[in-house]
Amino acid sequence: MAEAGSWTHLGGFTRDIGMGARIRFLVERSTDDHARHRIRCDEGLGNGPYLVAVFTEPSTAAIEWRPAWHGDRMSPAVETDARAIARRS
């Protein structure tokens, strides 16, 4: 799952993770391949955004989740929101 190349920010959304904490998700499109998108998240801990998943829109392949996110209970909702942003943009 390569992150190389240039990416254009399309939008973002947040998810409540309990105890008043929230995670911000960013959706970006590759400038080299407009069907390729990535989701990054920022937990607000000062580390900056990190890669969550890469996907194509329209969908031509399964989403590629980073191991920490593969199977996470939030992943289906994160994918749904990210795809909605990608389709709008």
C-alpha positions in Angstrom: 0.0 0.0 0.0 2.1 2.9 -1.3 1.6 6.5 -0.2 3.9 8.0 -2.7 2.8 10.6 -5.2 0.7 13.7 -4.9 -2.7 13.9 -3.3 -5.5 16.4 -3.3 -7.6 16.9 -0.2 -11.3 16.3 -0.9 -12.9 16.6 2.5 -13.1 15.1 6.0 -15.3 13.9 8.8 -15.0 13.0 12.4 -16.0 10.0 14.5 -16.6 10.0 18.3 -14.6 7.3 19.9 -15.9 7.7 23.4 -15.0 9.6 26.6 -15.3 12.9 24.6 -12.5 11.9 22.2 -12.9 12.3 18.4 -10.8 11.2 15.4 -10.7 13.3 12.3 -10.5 11.5 9.0 -9.2 13.0 5.8 -10.1 11.9 2.3 -7.7 12.5 -0.6 -7.5 11.7 -4.3 -4.3 10.8 -6.2 -3.3 13.4 -8.8 -1.8 10.6 -10.8 -4.8 8.2 -10.8 -8.1 10.0 -10.1 -9.9 6.7 -9.2 -7.4 6.1 -6.4 -8.2 7.6 -3.0 -6.8 7.3 0.5 -8.1 7.8 4.0 -5.9 9.3 6.7 -6.7 10.0 10.3 -5.5 12.4 12.9 -6.1 11.5 16.5 -5.1 14.9 17.7 -2.1 13.6 19.6 0.4 15.8 17.7 1.7 13.0 15.5 -0.2 14.3 12.4 -2.4 12.3 10.0 -1.5 8.7 9.2 -2.7 6.3 6.6 -5.8 4.2 7.3 -6.8 2.8 3.9 -6.5 3.1 0.1 -9.5 2.5 -2.2 -10.8 3.1 -5.7 -13.9 5.1 -6.5 -15.7 3.9 -8.4 -14.9 0.6 -6.7 -12.8 -1.7 -8.8 -11.0 -3.5 -6.0 -11.4 -4.2 -2.3 -10.4 -1.5 0.0 -6.8 -1.9 1.4 -6.9 -1.3 5.1 -3.8 -0.8 7.2 -3.5 -3.8 9.6 -4.6 -1.8 12.7 -7.9 -0.8 10.9 -8.6 -4.1 9.1 -11.7 -5.5 10.9 -12.1 -2.5 13.3 -15.8 -2.0 14.1 -15.6 1.6 12.8 -14.1 0.6 9.4 -17.4 0.1 7.5 -18.8 3.5 8.5 -15.4 5.2 7.8 -15.4 3.6 4.3 -19.0 4.7 3.7 -18.3 8.3 4.6 -15.0 8.3 2.6 -16.7 6.9 -0.5 -19.5 9.5 -0.3 -16.9 12.3 -0.2 -15.0 10.8 -3.1 -18.2 10.5 -5.2 -19.2 14.1 -4.5 -15.8 15.5 -5.5 
